[in-house]
């Protein structure tokens, strides 16, 4: 509320210099349709229930709704609003109002300039609403000469959350939109009824306790038992890195057009992108030829940061919906290599050890540099289509989202680096090296993000100038943020973590205030043949597993747990949902933990392998796990189920050793391209004595004859001096973490060997 002491300004305005956004507020008493999750529904059953919006809950996200059929009030996140319909309005006719709202509402359109301050919505200066012109004349008229002459505002939003950010961006939206016709409008009662709550004392569900997040207590006494502040601190960071982390954390990005169009900076970003596409001759407007189809497109929004954490720009990217393209007509070849994440970790480990300069580049309008050979048509971008204009865009250049766009760009960039006398690595085709005398420079590309590192700053600058002349690049300076990974470098080494990404997962799942777990998975879990009921929301489970899979990039400690969960994405049960929540609760205990790449000169390759014999209760296949370090820096790890059933533990361990040898050989070739040569055999530590005997001795009997290929493969590499299998005690085997669930003591003991560091911990 505005205060006299602050000049009639609200505390929010004093703190952020702008008024808060109110677009997430809804009309009290309007008709809503809430998703019915109380019972299993078949494919043709109605998904929504007619309700009335009655407010917001104080301890969790969602909306409080009154069910018109059951006469009860409950909280739901999946809600579709019809704010033009009020069932208990005495003079309202819901049916006619609803039909009128759908059929007669004009499509709001504005013409340039769209940033006129006189027509900004009066409710909030930080939440501008685009000016609306009268409904277009239904009579046919000639289309404008260019779609840039007008931009459309979004229609009625149905997916924003009441906990939207103050800067106009919203928190995670409901899981799905409900059909407005799922419940007949005529079934909504009009007569006024007396609403009351039962006298029975309601107790909160113990099972759902971890999903409830308390609001901040401004009295100073927190009511949350396990606040996230107890597990995350920024006091140990340098001043420069603290500023960068704060900037990355404090800004949210809109997900949809109707969210971005409310904000001045994103509207300007869309206009800049659209004009850049037109200036580059990306398309030409034409009418769709008979027999052809146009693919749709959408806007994607991203905030670009400078190395010091300040905002470099607001980027709006136009992306074609390439998943609607037809193979053989709209595209042919699509393969384009990107850097393997193992290669990224390996390169950074070598660069830190050698003390190299590590810079990052961003290519402007990356895919526009690729040549498009196929005949592809695309709809006019959202917000720039004039009413009644039926023209489409005939694409002349590749654009983001097209199936062939990545391949076309990769060929262009590869050709440019080869002209500069770079050599393409055969171990990873996205890795390029330049070696002349004492100069050694490496370029690694991941679509439009480029890591440039080496020991000669003058030649690195020459490479930047060459690429800028050819493609126009942005020099982002020292590597700080790459593919969602935060990078912190010091004289001791480099830390890679996904703190913000992990906190976003916790916020989306509602587990920010959950009780932490000491391990990511139970020691004796039975998820392979779990008899519990099917998961109520399989889509949410799949989404969380997908996000956890990317978190493994810097968190090897959750690899086994995520591997087990990923095996159940097709038909998860409630036990799998609880197991996924346990992984998130474990991550909450150490949100800032990440890989530590040591600056030590030691670049010795060391591998550990293990197997869990017949660990899968359904197929009785074994689980392979390996962990590889470069010096003391972890660079490669994996958990995978073996393709065949092993007849003994020795066979399972030997197959795991064969997989590890394959990874070690590839890493030796990759490191050779990076100037790191290993002449001594790479030690591979295994805790199974029988497997060690098979690898070192030419034995052939009933127990090994059916594993002939793996047997000869490992033995040949042992004899050639590439690898050396060695014995390690089971209690000291770090690969044990990748094959089975462990007790708290075992897990804590082996976690020390992972080379992880939490720069955000209080210790």
Helices and strands as residue ranges (DSSP letters): G 4-6, H 11-16, E 31-35, E 48-55, E 63-67, E 73-76, E 79-82, H 94-103, E 109-111, G 117-119, G 147-149, E 150-152, G 185-187, G 209-211, G 228-231, H 239-250, H 257-260, H 264-279, E 283-286, E 294-295, E 297-305, E 311-320, G 322-324, H 341-354, E 357-363, G 366-369, E 377-378, E 392-395, H 405-419, E 423-424, E 431-436, E 439-446, E 449-454, H 457-471, E 473-478, E 481-482, E 485-490, E 493-497, H 499-509, G 527-529, H 538-551, G 556-558, H 559-566, H 574-588, E 593-598, E 605-612, E 623-630, E 633-641, H 649-673, E 682-686, H 689-696, G 705-707, H 708-719, E 723-727, G 730-732, G 734-738, H 744-751, G 752-754, E 756-758
